[in-house]
């Protein structure tokens, strides 16, 4: 008995320790289940097992405290399948007792279970298909004796009901079925000792002569928990103070980055608003083509006249906007009016952004003007040369450096 108690204490300690690292937050009415069970019960020894077996059925209500430890209450009732009065022996004048009631014995008590599967293999956050439990319990035992039990045949004595207590040990083989694991089908073999029925009728002993073997099958329904599941779930990872300090430092750093990003966004929005205002003012102006006549400053040598036109682009773009189309058309008109003239287009980008992207933008901006002149205005490609000249710092305003410069070379007649 002492070994059983020590084993139970050790199992409870391991169960409590395991629960602290696997699950938490179990509410009072979480992990409640009800079990209907039934089977046979027969004396442990001195009797043929199947010949003396009788039906037994019962009910269990259990609270699963941790994935390992369960506590519950149960009631069991055995069915009377024999006559109620017969002699103890062939040559005895003492008559024995058998109850006249349908139910001749009942057990009412409490029990505890230990999941050997979760104890040895750990809990995964969802019940395994097969779970093996050890079971131990104790409670009140009652026998219904409503017939005559002792004395000569001609003078029987009225029998009284008997009360005692019992202990129980066994194994539950549980199959958890269904996707939600709400149902469990079990095989429940156990041994029950009727205590206080030794030689003196008052001795509390584990006596095989007053023990019985039960073999029952059970069907269990697990009620839904507050988390919406029919079983325990794993708790979040526990953090040390150093872990929390590191997380707080990361949060503060992210907050600083967010603050800086907001400042950059505000500056970009202000800049965009200013550019939009300039664009609106530009769109309000009446577009006109300005023809530049020959001056001394335009003369590179005595036979060539050089005229320049600027086509500006939005940041990060290489598409000619509607506002800049008059400048492209100005070049096209001049080239049409002067068939001997040629044009060199040089594309530029500001230093904002990655260098490789700016180089591609410079090439694309020169080609955008080239494509308009050759495609839209049908200028011969042989008269136009386009090239990207990379990053420009010709102007103090960055947006002015996002430009394609069209230089017209016209021979003076």
Long-range contacts (C-beta under 8 A, 24 or more apart in sequence): 1-206, 4-136, 4-169, 8-112, 8-136, 11-68, 11-69, 11-114, 11-119, 11-134, 12-69, 14-68, 14-119, 15-65, 15-66, 15-68, 15-69, 15-114, 15-119, 16-66, 16-69, 18-66, 18-67, 18-68, 18-118, 18-119, 18-122, 18-123, 19-65, 19-66, 19-67, 19-68, 19-69, 21-235, 21-238, 22-66, 22-67, 22-122, 22-123, 22-125, 22-232, 22-234, 22-235, 23-66, 23-67, 23-123, 23-232, 23-233, 23-234, 23-235, 24-235, 25-235, 26-65, 26-225, 26-232, 27-225, 27-226, 29-223, 30-225, 30-226, 30-227, 30-232, 31-63, 31-64, 31-65, 31-222, 31-225, 31-231, 31-232, 32-61, 32-62, 32-63, 32-64, 32-222, 32-223, 33-60, 33-61, 33-62, 33-64, 33-184, 33-220, 33-221, 33-222, 33-223, 34-59, 34-60, 34-61, 34-62, 34-220, 34-221, 34-223, 35-59, 35-60, 35-61, 35-62, 35-184, 35-186, 35-218, 35-219, 35-220, 35-221, 36-218, 36-219, 37-186, 37-188, 37-216, 37-217, 37-218, 37-219, 38-216, 38-217, 39-188, 39-214, 39-215, 39-216, 39-217, 40-214, 40-215, 40-216, 41-78, 41-192, 41-212, 41-213, 41-214, 41-215, 42-212, 42-213, 43-211, 43-212, 43-213, 44-191, 44-208, 44-209, 44-211, 44-212, 44-213, 45-208, 45-209, 45-211, 46-209, 49-213, 54-78, 54-79, 54-80, 54-81, 54-82, 55-79, 55-81, 56-214, 56-216, 57-216, 58-107, 58-216, 60-111, 60-218, 60-220, 62-113, 62-220, 64-232, 66-232, 67-115, 67-118, 67-123, 67-232, 68-114, 68-115, 68-118, 68-119, 68-123, 69-112, 69-113, 69-114, 69-115, 70-112, 70-113, 70-114, 70-115, 70-133, 71-110, 71-111, 71-112, 71-113, 72-110, 72-111, 72-112, 72-113, 73-108, 73-109, 73-110, 73-111, 74-107, 74-108, 74-109, 74-110, 74-111, 74-137, 74-139, 75-106, 75-107, 75-108, 76-106, 76-107, 76-108, 76-214, 77-103, 77-105, 77-106, 77-107, 78-103, 78-104, 78-105, 78-106, 79-103, 79-104, 80-104, 84-146, 84-147, 85-147, 85-148, 87-153, 93-152, 93-153, 94-150, 94-151, 94-152, 95-148, 95-149, 95-150, 95-151, 95-153, 95-156, 96-149, 97-145, 97-147, 97-148, 97-149, 97-150, 97-159, 98-147, 99-143, 99-144, 99-145, 99-146, 99-147, 100-146, 100-147, 101-144, 101-146, 103-144, 104-143, 104-144, 105-141, 105-142, 105-143, 105-144, 106-141, 106-142, 106-144, 107-139, 107-140, 107-141, 107-142, 107-166, 107-168, 107-192, 108-139, 108-140, 108-142, 109-137, 109-138, 109-139, 109-140, 109-165, 109-166, 109-168, 110-137, 110-138, 110-139, 111-135, 111-136, 111-137, 111-138, 111-168, 112-136, 112-137, 113-172, 123-232, 123-234, 125-232, 125-233, 125-234, 126-181, 126-231, 126-233, 127-176, 127-181, 127-231, 128-176, 129-175, 129-176, 129-177, 130-173, 130-174, 130-175, 130-176, 131-172, 131-174, 131-176, 132-171, 132-172, 132-173, 132-174, 133-171, 133-172, 133-174, 134-169, 134-170, 134-171, 135-168, 135-169, 135-170, 135-171, 135-172, 135-188, 135-190, 136-167, 136-168, 136-169, 137-167, 137-168, 138-165, 138-166, 138-167, 138-168, 139-165, 139-166, 140-164, 140-165, 140-166, 141-165, 141-166, 141-194, 141-195, 164-194, 164-195, 164-196, 164-197, 165-195, 165-196, 166-192, 166-193, 166-194, 166-195, 167-192, 167-193, 167-195, 167-206, 168-192, 168-193, 170-214, 172-218, 174-220, 180-229, 180-230, 181-222, 181-229, 181-230, 181-231, 182-221, 182-222, 182-224, 182-230, 183-219, 183-220, 183-221, 183-222, 184-218, 184-219, 184-220, 184-222, 185-217, 185-218, 185-219, 185-220, 186-217, 186-218, 186-219, 186-220, 187-215, 187-216, 187-217, 187-218, 188-214, 188-215, 188-216, 188-217, 188-218, 189-213, 189-214, 189-215, 189-216, 190-214, 190-216, 275-314, 275-399, 279-323, 282-323, 283-323, 287-326, 288-326, 289-326, 289-329, 289-330, 289-333, 290-330, 291-334, 294-412, 299-412, 302-412, 303-411, 303-412, 304-409, 304-410, 304-411, 304-412, 305-408, 305-409, 305-410, 305-411, 305-412, 306-407, 306-408, 306-409, 306-410, 307-334, 307-407, 307-408, 307-410, 308-405, 308-406, 308-407, 308-408, 309-405, 309-406, 309-408, 310-403, 310-404, 310-405, 310-406, 311-365, 311-369, 311-403, 311-404, 311-405, 311-406, 312-399, 312-400, 312-402, 312-403, 313-361, 313-365, 313-368, 313-402, 313-403, 313-404, 314-402, 315-350, 315-352, 315-399, 315-402, 316-353, 316-361, 317-361, 318-361, 318-364, 318-365, 318-367, 318-368, 319-368, 320-368, 320-369, 320-372, 327-406, 328-369, 328-372, 328-373, 328-377, 328-406, 329-377, 331-369, 331-373, 331-406, 331-408, 332-372, 332-373, 332-376, 332-377, 332-379, 334-408, 334-410, 335-373, 335-377, 335-379, 335-383, 335-408, 336-377, 336-379, 338-410, 340-410, 340-411, 341-383, 341-408, 341-409, 341-410, 341-411, 342-383, 342-384, 342-385, 342-408, 342-409, 343-373, 343-379, 343-383, 343-384, 343-385, 343-406, 343-407, 343-408, 343-409, 344-384, 344-385, 344-386, 344-387, 344-406, 344-407, 344-409, 345-369, 345-370, 345-384, 345-385, 345-386, 345-387, 345-404, 345-405, 345-406, 345-407, 346-386, 346-387, 346-388, 346-389, 346-404, 346-405, 346-407, 347-386, 347-387, 347-388, 347-389, 347-403, 347-404, 348-388, 348-389, 348-390, 348-391, 348-392, 348-394, 348-401, 348-402, 348-403, 348-404, 348-405, 349-390, 349-391, 349-392, 349-401, 349-402, 350-391, 350-392, 350-398, 350-399, 350-401, 350-402, 351-391, 351-393, 351-398, 351-401, 352-398, 355-391, 358-390, 358-391, 359-388, 359-390, 359-391, 360-388, 361-402, 362-388, 362-389, 362-390, 362-391, 362-392, 363-387, 363-388, 364-388, 365-402, 365-403, 365-404, 366-404, 368-404, 369-404, 369-406
